[in-house]
Amino acid sequence: MIEMKVAGIALDASTRNPIVLLRDGTERRALPIYIGQDQAKAIISALENHQPPRPLTHDLTVSILESLSGVLEKVVIHSLQDNTFYAVLIIKQGETKKEIDARPSDAIAIALRTNSPIWVMEEVVADASIPVDQDADEAERQAFRDFISKLRPEDLIKRGGSSTGELS
């Protein structure tokens, strides 16, 4: 899993639909997730530390969680199916952990209110992320190509006491 942070909210240029952008720790990959207007407002509100006069849905969820002595341990965006992302809230209550299915947008809004980490499965990042720093990606690819070009087969064989010549 890869921990990601909310980079912000953007608007799709053609549809004007909001997108929440998640970024990895190296800031080299971004994961765009289309969300609804209400979820965009809830995420922006949390990013700006805005406190509404009365609790909104995500604030209410956090209040209920706290009143039940629960802690949002983390959010996990675990899959992408038919252009739909799937997430779970990992909630710890005492010694018990529970996974609760949630839309990623709601999970992110709650995570921001509780300062909980947002994790994304590697497969999801590989399938749906976009490069942010293409120059750094190319430099990394070139360094790997250079490493491979200098690698000899005998460099891969561990010779310490094994007479079978197995790879380790």
Backbone torsions as a table, in degrees:
resi	resn	phi	psi	omega
1	MET	NA	151.5	-179.2
2	ILE	-120.3	126.3	177.4
3	GLU	-77.3	135.1	-179.4
4	MET	-130.3	155.9	178.8
5	LYS	-119.2	155.3	176.5
6	VAL	-75.9	119.2	177.9
7	ALA	-86.5	-25.7	178.9
8	GLY	150.7	-172.6	178.3
9	ILE	-114.1	136.0	176.8
10	ALA	-126.6	167.7	175.4
11	LEU	-114.3	134.2	174.5
12	ASP	-64.0	128.6	-174.9
13	ALA	-62.0	-36.1	-176.1
14	SER	-88.3	-39.5	-176.0
15	THR	-98.4	-15.7	-176.1
16	ARG	64.7	17.8	176.1
17	ASN	-81.1	143.2	179.1
18	PRO	-73.4	149.8	178.8
19	ILE	-132.3	130.6	170.8
20	VAL	-91.9	132.8	-179.9
21	LEU	-106.7	121.8	174.3
22	LEU	-102.6	143.4	178.4
23	ARG	-127.2	142.8	176.9
24	ASP	-75.6	171.6	-176.3
25	GLY	-63.2	-27.1	179.3
26	THR	-85.3	-6.8	-176.8
27	GLU	57.3	34.3	179.1
28	ARG	-105.7	-17.0	179.7
29	ARG	-129.2	141.3	175.5
30	ALA	-124.5	140.9	179.0
31	LEU	-114.8	107.3	178.4
32	PRO	-86.7	130.9	178.2
33	ILE	-127.2	119.3	177.0
34	TYR	-69.8	135.2	-178.3
35	ILE	-136.4	173.0	178.4
36	GLY	-85.4	166.7	-179.9
37	GLN	-59.9	-43.4	-178.1
38	ASP	-65.1	-40.6	179.3
39	GLN	-67.6	-37.1	177.2
40	ALA	-61.1	-43.9	178.5
41	LYS	-62.6	-40.4	-179.5
42	ALA	-66.4	-38.9	179.1
43	ILE	-69.5	-45.2	178.6
44	ILE	-60.4	-42.8	178.9
45	SER	-58.0	-43.3	179.6
46	ALA	-69.2	-40.5	178.7
47	LEU	-61.7	-34.2	-178.9
48	GLU	-92.3	5.5	-178.8
49	ASN	53.6	37.2	179.0
50	HIS	-80.2	130.9	177.5
51	GLN	-106.2	112.5	178.7
52	PRO	-69.9	156.9	-179.3
53	PRO	-63.8	-30.8	176.3
54	ARG	-127.6	149.3	-177.3
55	PRO	-64.9	132.1	172.6
56	LEU	-89.5	178.1	-171.8
57	THR	-53.3	-47.4	-177.6
58	HIS	-70.1	-34.3	176.1
59	ASP	-66.3	-42.0	177.8
60	LEU	-61.0	-42.4	179.2
61	THR	-60.0	-44.1	178.7
62	VAL	-63.5	-41.6	179.2
63	SER	-62.9	-42.7	178.7
64	ILE	-63.4	-45.1	179.8
65	LEU	-58.0	-47.4	-180.0
66	GLU	-64.7	-39.9	-178.3
67	SER	-67.8	-21.8	177.9
68	LEU	-97.1	14.4	-179.1
69	SER	57.9	34.9	177.0
70	GLY	-100.3	154.9	179.0
71	VAL	-131.0	130.4	173.9
72	LEU	-76.9	105.5	-177.6
73	GLU	-72.5	-43.2	178.7
74	LYS	-171.2	164.9	172.3
75	VAL	-110.5	138.0	176.9
76	VAL	-126.1	118.4	171.8
77	ILE	-90.7	108.1	-165.4
78	HIS	-105.6	-17.6	-179.4
79	SER	-158.4	164.8	177.8
80	LEU	-135.4	116.5	-178.6
81	GLN	-133.3	125.5	179.7
82	ASP	51.1	46.7	179.4
83	ASN	63.2	20.5	176.9
84	THR	-119.3	126.9	177.4
85	PHE	-85.4	148.5	178.4
86	TYR	-125.0	140.4	-178.0
87	ALA	-139.8	163.2	172.7
88	VAL	-134.7	150.5	169.9
89	LEU	-94.9	128.3	174.5
90	ILE	-99.9	109.1	-175.5
91	ILE	-110.6	132.4	177.9
92	LYS	-109.7	128.9	178.3
93	GLN	-131.9	102.0	-173.6
94	GLY	67.1	-124.5	178.6
95	GLU	-94.2	-1.4	-176.1
96	THR	-97.4	136.5	173.7
97	LYS	-114.7	139.7	179.0
98	LYS	-130.8	143.3	174.0
99	GLU	-104.8	127.0	179.9
100	ILE	-121.3	124.2	179.2
101	ASP	-62.1	137.8	-179.8
102	ALA	-153.4	153.5	170.2
103	ARG	-69.1	142.6	179.2
104	PRO	-55.4	-38.5	-178.8
105	SER	-62.9	-42.3	177.7
106	ASP	-68.5	-41.4	179.3
107	ALA	-61.1	-42.0	179.3
108	ILE	-65.2	-44.1	179.7
109	ALA	-60.5	-39.4	179.0
110	ILE	-72.6	-41.4	178.8
111	ALA	-59.7	-40.6	179.2
112	LEU	-64.3	-36.4	-179.0
113	ARG	-73.8	-21.3	-177.7
114	THR	-111.2	4.7	-176.6
115	ASN	54.3	39.7	179.6
116	SER	-95.7	149.2	-179.1
117	PRO	-73.2	152.2	177.1
118	ILE	-113.7	119.8	-179.2
119	TRP	-113.6	145.7	178.7
120	VAL	-129.6	134.3	178.5
121	MET	-63.1	144.2	-178.2
122	GLU	-55.6	-39.2	-178.3
123	GLU	-62.0	-37.3	-179.9
124	VAL	-68.8	-43.5	178.2
125	VAL	-61.8	-44.0	-179.6
126	ALA	-63.0	-38.9	-176.5
127	ASP	-79.7	-32.8	-167.2
128	ALA	-123.5	-5.4	-176.9
129	SER	-83.2	162.6	177.6
130	ILE	-121.6	146.2	179.4
131	PRO	-70.8	141.1	177.6
132	VAL	-104.5	-38.6	-177.9
133	ASP	-119.5	83.0	-176.5
134	GLN	-65.9	-31.4	178.7
135	ASP	-64.4	-43.8	178.4
136	ALA	-65.6	-38.7	177.3
137	ASP	-61.7	-44.0	-180.0
138	GLU	-66.7	-40.1	177.6
139	ALA	-61.9	-40.1	178.1
140	GLU	-66.2	-41.8	177.7
141	ARG	-62.4	-42.3	-179.5
142	GLN	-65.2	-41.7	178.1
143	ALA	-61.7	-39.8	178.7
144	PHE	-67.3	-42.4	177.4
145	ARG	-60.9	-40.6	178.0
146	ASP	-63.5	-43.1	178.7
147	PHE	-61.0	-47.3	-178.7
148	ILE	-63.8	-39.4	-177.1
149	SER	-65.4	-24.6	-179.4
150	LYS	-96.0	-5.1	-176.2
151	LEU	-79.0	135.4	177.3
152	ARG	-109.0	150.4	179.6
153	PRO	-54.9	-38.8	-178.9
154	GLU	-66.3	-19.1	175.8
155	ASP	-68.0	-21.7	-177.7
156	LEU	-90.0	-11.3	-175.2
157	ILE	-97.3	128.2	176.6
158	LYS	-87.3	122.9	-175.3
159	ARG	-106.3	5.9	-175.0
160	GLY	-74.7	85.9	172.9
161	GLY	84.9	-9.4	-179.4
162	SER	-92.5	123.5	-179.5
163	SER	-89.4	-6.9	-177.8
164	THR	-87.7	-14.7	-178.9
165	GLY	70.0	27.2	-179.0
166	GLU	-68.1	149.1	173.5
167	LEU	-77.9	145.3	178.4
168	SER	-117.1	NA	NA
